[in-house]
Amino acid sequence: MSFQTDTIHAGVAPDKAYGAIMTPIYQSSTFVFEDIGKTRGFDYTRSGNPTRKALEDSLAALEGCSCAVAVTTGMAAIATVMHLFQSGGEIICTDDCYGGTARLLSTFAEHFNIRVHFINLRNIEGISEYVNEKTRAIWIETPSNPLLNLVDIAAVTAFAKARGLLSIVDNTFLSPYLQQPFKLGADIVVHSTTKYLNGHSDVVGGAILSNHPDLDEKLKFLVNALGTCAQPFDCWLVLRGIKTLVPRMKEHERNARIVAEFLDSHAKVTRVFYPGLESHPQHELARRQQRGFGGMVSFELTGGQAEVERVLRGTRIFALAESLGGVESLIEHPATMSHASMSSEHRLAAGITDSVIRLSVGIEDPDDLVADLRQALA
Ligand SMILES: *Cc1c(COP(=O)(O)O)cnc(C)c1O
């Protein structure tokens, strides 16, 4: 089936009891056994749940892999994956990753004696310097948050494979519709389904995907052992969101391009970060490894803090809020909001100055979005 057909049908079959076309919400902690030692496929919701399984089957079909596990949040996905590694190991991570990822990975470094090197993964030759016999994995996030830098997934996974390291890709920013990391050599993919996959800002959720029998079993074991599994109602919401993933992503992308071009031509904007602009230093890589450019746009303003605050307070449609990927447009200030949990040294080293503003472009009428930004910048 094509991707778009899979978003509607994969993992979902009319309910066996009454033929309900929508997957029922099995809001039950436990399941009655048919006989001693004989279940109807499920025994306890932490270990498995029919609504969760429908979402997991859908996600595995969309990412093109053998296993998906739905967990409570994107951070739960990342925390669960980190349990694959043992004390004494080392991990290499992209330096401008999601703020919560940086915080969690640094905490792990301290508490569990796992060393994490945050480095610029755009420079492939530079990675070798950080690889030694203790290195276990390379953590990729592309496009990055909030600067929309890209990592060449195929090049980094090839580098990792040649050295026996796992490649993990956070695919939240593009969704499986716009980027397919397993086809580019990834071993594990993580998602915050809170963002584009659900797309309606009404649930927090996460997913871990893998494509190797050994990893599949380990990850399922960890989710059951740690209890990081997603709740049935949350799974149902994400499953419903996925059905409109393709048309939503097309609208997000169309609007983001219009907004990026408007900002690019504005006198008060010094830089626009959007991989769809030809001026983006990695535009060619974006064309090669992504099906599209996504709905996130960041920009840097001239003027100081007062000007940044004026714009953040001045929009009427773009709401001042963290998160991204919902149908409504959001504006935020990485230095004090989404990336406040990163140390200021780490932020500045990654190029996230205090003048950067991030937009999650929604699916409103693009004329209204441009008019809103125009009046806020005036
Ligand atoms: C939001 C986000 C996360 C964390 O997900 P939650 O659902 O908020 O826990 C991880 N990675 C990226 C890229 C994100 O945008």
The ligand as an ORCA input file, in Angstrom:
! r2SCAN-3c Opt
* xyz 0 1
  C       9.089     17.435     21.811
  C      10.296     16.671     21.412
  C      10.772     15.623     22.206
  C      10.139     15.272     23.542
  O       8.832     14.818     23.392
  P       7.694     14.919     24.527
  O       6.534     14.262     23.896
  O       7.497     16.381     24.795
  O       8.215     14.216     25.728
  C      11.872     14.920     21.763
  N      12.481     15.230     20.589
  C      12.049     16.236     19.815
  C      12.759     16.535     18.540
  C      10.946     16.995     20.197
  O      10.532     18.000     19.425
*
